[in-house]
Structures are given as C-alpha cells and as structure tokens.
C-alpha cells in the first residue's frame, strides 16, 4: 500500500483518533473508507448530471425521440 503525507484540521485529527469507536482497525483504514465513500458520491453526482443532460437533450430533440421509438418497436413491454 502506498503512503501519502497531508495536512488536516485539528478537529479532523480528533475525529480520526476515534477510529475504534467507528469499527476501524486504525486511522488509515478509516481514512481510506472515507475517501472511497467520497469518490462514490462524486461518481454518483457525475452520473446524475449526465442523466439530466441526456434527458434535456432527449426532450428537445424530435429526431432522437423518433429514433428511440423506432428502436423500441418489437421490444416486449
């Protein structure tokens, strides 16, 4: 596993020091889980924005809606 050096606020250090209270074996495990959780939240937000953009484009593009309907012909409901 790689190591990195970074700075955190005093309150964040105090929070990390309570790693056992939250079921982690050490501060690093707690921090890795927090980073992974944040990454997933960012990925989800990116996906949501992409879906909103696609929805906006779809609602404004008659040709795209028609093409979609043609593609759906023959698909079970």
C-alpha positions in Angstrom: 0.0 0.0 0.0 1.3 3.5 -0.8 1.7 6.2 1.8 1.0 9.9 1.4 1.6 12.9 3.6 -1.1 15.5 4.0 -2.4 18.1 6.5 -5.7 18.0 8.3 -7.5 20.3 10.7 -7.3 19.6 14.5 -11.0 18.6 14.6 -10.3 16.1 11.8 -7.4 14.6 13.8 -9.7 14.3 16.8 -12.3 12.5 14.7 -9.7 10.2 13.2 -8.4 9.4 16.7 -11.9 7.8 17.4 -11.4 5.2 14.7 -12.1 2.3 17.0 -15.4 3.8 18.0 -16.5 3.5 14.4 -15.2 0.0 13.9 -12.0 0.6 12.1 -8.7 -1.1 12.9 -6.7 2.1 12.5 -6.8 5.7 11.3 -5.6 4.7 7.8 -8.5 2.2 7.3 -11.0 4.9 8.4 -9.5 7.5 6.1 -9.4 5.0 3.1 -13.1 4.3 3.7 -13.9 8.0 3.8 -12.0 8.6 0.6 -13.8 5.7 -1.1 -17.2 7.0 0.1 -16.4 10.5 -1.2 -15.3 9.1 -4.5 -18.5 7.1 -4.9 -20.5 10.2 -4.0 -18.7 12.2 -6.7 -19.2 9.5 -9.3 -22.9 9.3 -8.5 -23.2 13.1 -8.8 -21.5 12.9 -12.2 -23.8 10.2 -13.3 -26.8 12.2 -12.2 -25.7 15.3 -14.1 -25.1 13.2 -17.2 -28.6 11.7 -16.9 -30.1 15.2 -16.5 -28.2 16.4 -19.6 -29.3 13.4 -21.6 -32.9 13.9 -20.5 -32.7 17.6 -21.5 -31.2 16.8 -24.9 -33.8 14.0 -25.5 -36.7 16.2 -24.6 -35.6 18.9 -27.0 -34.7 16.6 -30.0 -37.6 15.3 -32.0 -35.4 13.2 -34.3 -33.8 11.5 -31.3 -37.2 10.7 -29.8 -38.4 9.3 -33.1 -35.2 7.2 -33.5 -35.8 5.9 -30.0 -39.4 4.9 -30.8 -38.3 3.1 -33.9 -35.7 1.2 -32.0 -38.3 0.2 -29.4 -40.6 -1.3 -32.0 -40.8 -5.1 -31.4 -39.5 -4.9 -27.9 -41.7 -6.5 -25.2 -43.5 -4.1 -23.0 
